[in-house]
Amino acid sequence: MSPQMSAHAGGPEQLATFLEGGGVVSLRWTALAALLLCPAGLAQGPVPLRKIVVELNGGIQQPQGPMRAWRGTDGAALFRSQSGWFGFGLGIRAARYLQFDVGFEGGPSVIAPGSPQGAVSNQEKIEDRIPDGGPLFVPFGVRIVLPLASERVIIGLGGGGSFLTSADANVDAEIGGQKLKVCASGPCVSRRGFGGYALARMEYLVGRERRVGIGIVGRFTRAKLHGSFLPVFNGSRDHDQWLQLGGTVSIRF
């Protein structure tokens, strides 16, 4: 039997002799090595939960579904194949993995260019002014937040309701002595209604404090709109479907 094993086999006197001979130093080095190898990185400490998230988003949007086939009176596509969008969002982290969202997003006109002569002849009965602008979205919902890589990478998956209003026009016309905005590609009116959306996003948090995030975002919205529908918007075509893709910058407080 070796001397070290004999010391362990003895009484308290032999154990004290072992510790005084370097056992305490060995235990200290073992504890230090365990701390350095800890995968969670205890030296950094826990990442604080930021409860307010402000987001700036922007990119391109495309009409989806039957909207791609909608045509004006001149036979041209009613909507552009894609257009720009930008928006602002506010999130409240109710828990580590749950966030409530609300936003406001919009962009320029999505009506494709066409022949204004065909449009004016079909707009004579319109009494309301048609503003010149694209669809406006007001999404509100919840998001599951999945922090990865020590909360450097944030994955967000969510959905909820959305209010959508669309009042598109891109041609100046004078009808009955009144100057109006009309649609070049065919009839259009102001429409609005509620629907739902699905959201997916991924961002990387930069800096030691991890307050600023840079990433990508995608959203699909489908809403049933109501208004004084003209022939191009008949009963089977009163749903808007939009796919939005873009980048995002977020700040946490």
C-alpha positions as CSV (number, residue, x, y, z in Angstrom):
1,M,0.0,0.0,0.0
2,S,1.4,3.5,-0.9
3,P,2.0,6.1,1.8
4,Q,-0.8,8.4,0.5
5,M,-3.3,5.5,0.7
6,S,-2.0,4.6,4.2
7,A,-2.7,8.3,5.3
8,H,-6.3,8.0,4.1
9,A,-6.7,4.7,5.8
10,G,-5.6,6.2,9.2
11,G,-7.4,8.3,11.7
12,P,-7.9,12.1,11.9
13,E,-4.1,12.7,12.6
14,Q,-3.2,11.2,9.2
15,L,-5.9,13.2,7.4
16,A,-4.7,16.5,9.0
17,T,-1.1,15.6,7.9
18,F,-2.3,15.1,4.3
19,L,-4.1,18.4,4.1
20,E,-1.1,20.3,5.6
21,G,1.1,18.7,3.0
22,G,-0.6,20.2,0.0
23,G,-4.1,18.8,-0.1
24,V,-5.7,22.2,0.4
25,V,-3.7,23.7,-2.5
26,S,-4.9,20.9,-4.7
27,L,-8.6,21.5,-3.8
28,R,-8.2,25.2,-4.6
29,W,-6.8,24.6,-8.0
30,T,-9.6,22.1,-8.7
31,A,-12.3,24.7,-7.8
32,L,-10.6,27.4,-10.0
33,A,-10.5,25.0,-13.0
34,A,-14.2,24.2,-12.5
35,L,-15.1,27.9,-12.5
36,L,-13.1,28.6,-15.7
37,L,-14.7,25.7,-17.5
38,C,-18.3,26.5,-16.5
39,P,-20.3,26.8,-19.8
40,A,-22.6,29.5,-18.6
41,G,-19.6,31.9,-18.0
42,L,-20.3,32.8,-14.3
43,A,-17.7,35.5,-14.5
44,Q,-20.1,37.6,-16.8
45,G,-23.0,37.3,-14.4
46,P,-26.6,37.1,-15.5
47,V,-27.9,39.3,-18.4
48,P,-30.5,41.7,-17.0
49,L,-34.0,41.6,-18.5
50,R,-34.8,44.7,-20.5
51,K,-38.5,45.2,-20.4
52,I,-39.0,47.9,-23.1
53,V,-38.0,47.2,-26.7
54,V,-38.2,49.9,-29.4
55,E,-37.9,48.6,-33.0
56,L,-37.4,50.3,-36.4
57,N,-38.2,48.1,-39.4
58,G,-38.1,48.5,-43.1
59,G,-37.9,46.6,-46.4
60,I,-40.1,45.4,-49.2
61,Q,-43.7,44.2,-49.3
62,Q,-45.5,42.0,-51.9
63,P,-49.2,41.4,-52.5
64,Q,-50.0,37.7,-52.1
65,G,-52.8,35.3,-53.2
66,P,-55.6,36.6,-55.5
67,M,-54.2,40.1,-55.3
68,R,-51.6,39.3,-57.8
69,A,-54.3,38.6,-60.4
70,W,-56.4,41.7,-59.8
71,R,-56.6,44.0,-62.9
72,G,-57.8,47.5,-63.5
73,T,-60.1,48.6,-66.3
74,D,-57.2,48.8,-68.7
75,G,-56.2,45.2,-68.0
76,A,-53.0,46.2,-66.2
77,A,-52.1,44.7,-62.8
78,L,-53.7,46.8,-60.1
79,F,-50.9,46.4,-57.5
80,R,-47.1,46.7,-57.9
81,S,-45.3,43.4,-57.7
82,Q,-43.4,44.9,-54.7
83,S,-43.0,48.2,-52.9
84,G,-41.2,49.6,-49.9
85,W,-42.4,49.8,-46.3
86,F,-41.1,51.1,-43.0
87,G,-42.5,51.0,-39.5
88,F,-42.1,51.5,-35.8
89,G,-42.7,48.9,-33.1
90,L,-42.9,48.9,-29.3
91,G,-42.5,45.7,-27.3
92,I,-43.0,45.0,-23.5
93,R,-41.3,42.0,-22.1
94,A,-43.8,40.6,-19.7
95,A,-41.5,37.6,-18.9
96,R,-38.2,36.2,-20.0
97,Y,-39.8,34.4,-23.0
98,L,-42.9,36.5,-23.6
99,Q,-43.3,39.9,-25.2
100,F,-46.4,42.0,-26.1
101,D,-46.1,44.0,-29.3
102,V,-47.8,46.9,-31.0
103,G,-46.7,48.8,-34.1
104,F,-47.4,51.2,-36.9
105,E,-46.2,50.6,-40.4
106,G,-46.8,51.9,-43.9
107,G,-45.3,53.0,-47.2
108,P,-45.8,54.7,-50.5
109,S,-48.5,53.9,-53.0
110,V,-48.7,50.3,-54.0
111,I,-51.0,50.9,-57.1
112,A,-49.2,50.1,-60.3
113,P,-48.9,52.8,-63.0
114,G,-51.4,52.6,-65.8
115,S,-53.7,54.6,-68.1
116,P,-55.4,57.6,-66.3
117,Q,-57.9,58.0,-69.1
118,G,-59.6,54.7,-68.4
119,A,-59.6,55.5,-64.7
120,V,-61.3,58.9,-64.9
121,S,-64.3,57.6,-66.9
122,N,-64.9,55.1,-64.1
123,Q,-64.5,57.5,-61.2
124,E,-67.4,59.9,-62.0
125,K,-69.6,58.7,-59.2
126,I,-67.0,58.9,-56.5
127,E,-67.7,61.8,-54.1
128,D,-65.0,61.3,-51.5
129,R,-61.5,62.4,-51.9
130,I,-59.0,59.5,-52.3
131,P,-55.7,60.2,-50.5
132,D,-52.4,59.4,-52.2
133,G,-50.7,56.7,-50.1
134,G,-50.2,53.0,-49.6
135,P,-51.6,50.5,-47.0
136,L,-51.2,51.3,-43.3
137,F,-50.8,48.4,-40.8
138,V,-51.4,48.6,-37.0
139,P,-50.3,45.1,-35.7
140,F,-50.9,44.1,-32.1
141,G,-50.1,40.7,-30.6
142,V,-47.7,38.6,-28.6
143,R,-44.3,37.1,-29.3
144,I,-42.3,34.1,-28.0
145,V,-38.8,35.2,-27.3
146,L,-36.0,32.6,-27.5
147,P,-32.6,33.9,-26.4
148,L,-29.6,31.9,-27.6
149,A,-25.8,32.0,-27.3
150,S,-25.8,33.7,-23.9
151,E,-28.6,36.0,-25.2
152,R,-26.5,37.3,-28.1
153,V,-29.0,35.9,-30.7
154,I,-32.7,36.5,-30.2
155,I,-35.3,34.5,-32.1
156,G,-38.9,35.9,-32.1
157,L,-42.0,34.0,-33.2
158,G,-45.4,35.6,-32.8
159,G,-48.7,36.7,-34.2
160,G,-51.9,38.6,-33.4
161,G,-54.4,41.0,-34.8
162,S,-53.9,43.8,-37.3
163,F,-55.9,46.8,-38.5
164,L,-55.3,47.5,-42.1
165,T,-56.4,50.6,-44.1
166,S,-55.7,51.1,-47.8
167,A,-56.4,54.3,-49.7
168,D,-54.3,54.2,-52.8
169,A,-54.3,56.7,-55.7
170,N,-51.6,58.0,-58.0
171,V,-53.2,60.2,-60.6
172,D,-54.6,63.8,-60.3
173,A,-57.9,64.2,-62.0
174,E,-60.6,66.8,-62.2
175,I,-64.2,65.4,-62.2
176,G,-67.2,67.7,-62.1
177,G,-65.0,70.7,-61.3
178,Q,-63.5,68.9,-58.3
179,K,-59.9,67.9,-58.1
180,L,-59.5,64.3,-56.9
181,K,-56.8,61.6,-56.6
182,V,-57.8,58.5,-58.6
183,C,-56.1,55.2,-59.4
184,A,-54.4,55.0,-62.7
185,S,-54.9,51.2,-63.2
186,G,-58.7,51.2,-62.6
187,P,-61.3,51.8,-59.9
188,C,-60.2,52.1,-56.2
189,V,-61.7,53.3,-53.0
190,S,-60.6,53.7,-49.4
191,R,-60.9,50.3,-47.7
192,R,-60.2,49.2,-44.1
193,G,-60.7,46.3,-41.8
194,F,-59.2,43.8,-39.3
195,G,-57.2,40.6,-39.8
196,G,-54.3,38.8,-38.4
197,Y,-50.6,38.4,-38.9
198,A,-47.7,35.9,-38.3
199,L,-44.2,37.1,-37.4
200,A,-40.7,35.7,-37.5
201,R,-37.5,37.6,-36.7
202,M,-33.9,37.0,-35.7
203,E,-31.4,39.6,-34.4
204,Y,-27.9,39.8,-32.9
205,L,-27.3,41.9,-29.9
206,V,-24.1,44.0,-30.1
207,G,-22.0,45.6,-27.3
208,R,-21.3,44.6,-23.8
209,E,-24.7,45.8,-22.5
210,R,-26.6,44.0,-25.3
211,R,-29.0,46.8,-25.7
212,V,-28.9,47.2,-29.5
213,G,-30.0,44.5,-31.9
214,I,-29.5,44.2,-35.7
215,G,-31.4,41.6,-37.6
216,I,-34.0,40.5,-40.2
217,V,-37.8,40.3,-39.9
218,G,-40.7,38.7,-41.9
219,R,-44.4,39.2,-41.5
220,F,-47.5,37.9,-43.3
221,T,-50.8,39.8,-42.9
222,R,-54.2,38.8,-44.1
223,A,-57.2,41.2,-43.5
224,K,-60.8,41.4,-44.5
225,L,-61.4,44.9,-45.7
226,H,-64.7,46.8,-46.0
227,G,-65.6,49.8,-48.1
228,S,-67.7,51.0,-51.0
229,F,-66.3,48.3,-53.3
230,L,-66.2,48.9,-57.0
231,P,-66.2,46.1,-59.6
232,V,-62.5,45.2,-59.2
233,F,-63.2,44.5,-55.5
234,N,-66.2,42.2,-55.6
235,G,-67.4,40.0,-52.8
236,S,-64.8,37.3,-53.4
237,R,-61.9,39.7,-53.5
238,D,-62.2,41.6,-50.3
239,H,-59.2,40.1,-48.5
240,D,-55.8,41.7,-48.7
241,Q,-52.7,39.5,-48.2
242,W,-49.3,41.0,-47.8
243,L,-45.8,39.6,-47.2
244,Q,-43.3,41.9,-45.7
245,L,-39.5,41.2,-45.6
246,G,-36.8,43.5,-44.3
247,G,-34.3,44.5,-41.7
248,T,-34.7,45.7,-38.1
249,V,-32.8,47.7,-35.5
250,S,-33.9,47.5,-31.9
251,I,-33.0,49.3,-28.7
252,R,-33.7,47.9,-25.2
253,F,-34.4,49.9,-22.0
